[in-house]
């Protein structure tokens, strides 16, 4: 290869006239930007290997090699201790940067601004706590903000910065403090704070705060002061703020209503309704005319109330699409619609019974007609239901049934409601079949209708299907946990099934819901009595006695339980109190008479037996007891006269004849003895014949019953029969019943008395003479 080919950079220094910086400068008359240095020397041989490819090809087109020094690289060797690194600007030799200057002390103006920020932060915290419901915490923050704001104002005044005092901040702090006092029911402090704001002439809009002061007086029931503040605020509010002015006028009307000045209230409400009608004002106007008894104006005001545009609702499809989203506007519209419907319903129920002179039926018909004309169909149906309830209150069941039957041609939910009421009506009338039919219809239309389930359970209870009734009541409680009817009936059915513990649980749960209900308290005490826990039974019946003072049944029941608890002193007290309140209770009279007999106090027992004989004159045993008391106290002539009196009214009474024979024998009246002996034998024969006849009839009845059972078993009539209940078992027992009388004891015989072959002398006091308990 030629030598020229080996030398890739040959000809580099040859000037071919293509680039001449000096010449260019001379030709153009400009200054050489590179100084006087001129062209650089050709690269060394060591650089050729690395940069050789830059000049490959035509030698005449080879470009010059550029310098890399400007990029921060240098071919000079590094000095000892010099750090390696990229330093294109040559800053490495200058050393570290100088330290930062210390901040000068804050000026007084900056300090005041910092205090102002702290006041604003406290104000925001107070508002946030009030919004969250923490009224005491909000009040503390408001007080702290007030202290710091006053300190800020004082600091600026001392620093000659009075022109920087923020009047708006002062107003906001004072207003928030007054509002927090109001929220915390500190009315005096709130009024003082509001007064200081109102009296300050720097606050141009402070006159409106008199409305807040009026509200405080309204809550304190100081209506004249409230009206005064409302009117002062009304004078300071311009006519351009129409909405605020009419709201204040509505407050004035409300205050007049609380004072009973319905005429003045009516004028305020009427002004509002003519300019800016709204639902609450229209309702209040109806109430005023109702209180004044003006039926014509009542009608006009009710029609005006219906013409107020209620918030509109969108169709169901759009509502279902947006239900998933949290639409605050939709919730507010629904809330306003519910409030408007509630006011219209209340006003309709208020005026319907009295608006027409022809009676409440005509009034309800007029109200329903107006509601349908204005498009309130749902409220009109509600009024039809209210009319049926009104018929029920007046005991007019036929008309109530006719009204409720009209719902069978209406919507499904209305039909279900009507069926529930119809079931209840039929149940009250004793038509259990129709009641059950309507109850089933109501349950089919609405499975979660607790009252329909209660009606079904009642029907099953009347059909003696206690287990089915229990399941229905349990289902009703599952649907509506606080359905008191279902809980009470569940306790009754458990009591009938003998599940006294479950019964007690149900009634105690109901007692937590209705703590003052006397029926529930009685049932709890009664269940404890049935369980034999007399201590708890006494406790609950004493609670019942404190709720219904001087009730003879409760007092008698307390006496009965104390008698079972073997506390005769308290039993005597409660029975005596019961007899004092209700002196014709035979259970109480018999217990008191028997108690005095056991205590050998015949003089005290005699008035009770005499009273019993007057209450039940056909019961000879009470008169016999009076005569026996005379015998025991030694008044034999009186006893003889009493026996003769009994004999005249009951000549066939064997016991009376026996006593006459005995007492005449003891007194030595032989002529009378002979007559009474003849009558006694005749009466005994007659009694024996009657007893034989009764025994024969009883035997025949038993034989007939046995024969019938055998025939039924032979015909495959079924399993074991149900034993026939006694006639007394079918009788409905009183909820307050006296206890069974303990057995009497033997009565001693006095030496001076006739021989003891009378009704008490031979031993125990028998049930043939003492009344059954």
Secondary structure, DSSP 8 states (H G I E B T S, - for coil): --HHHH-TTTTSS---SS--HHHHHHHHT---TTTT--S-----HHHHHHHGGGG-S-GGG-------GGGT--SS---TT---S--TT--GGG-S-----------HHHHHHHHHHHHHHHHHHHHHHHHHT-HHHHHHHHHHHHHHHHHHHHHHHHTT-GGG--HHHHHHHHHHHHHHHHHTT-HHHHHHHHHHHHH-TT-TTGGGGHHHHHHHHHHTT-HHHHHHHHHHHHHHS-TT-HHHHHHHHHHHHHHHHHHT-HHHHHHHHHHHHHHS--HHHHHHHHHHHHHHT-HHHHHHHHHHHHHS-------HHHHHHHSSS--HHHHHHHHHHHHHHHHHHHHHHHHHTTS-TT-HHHHHHHHHHHHHHTT-HHHHHHHHHHHHHHHHHTT-HHHHHHHHHGGGGS-HHHHHHHHHHHHHHHHHHT-HHHHHHHHHHHHHH-TT-HHHHHHHHHHHHHTT-HHHHHHHHHHHHHH-TT-HHHHHHHHHHHHHHT-HHHHHHHHHHHHHHSTT-HHHHHHHHHHHHHHT-HHHHHHHHHHHHHHSTT-HHHHHHHHHHHHHTT-HHHHHHHHHHHHHH-TT-HHHHHHHHHHHHHTT-HHHHHHHHHHHHHHSTT-HHHHHHHHHHHHHTT-HHHHHHHHHHHHHH-TT-HHHHHHHHHHHHHHT-HHHHHHHHHHHHHHHHHHHHHHHHHHHHHHHHHHHHHHHHHHHHHTT--SS------GGGGS---SS--------------TTS--S-STTTTSS--TTTS---
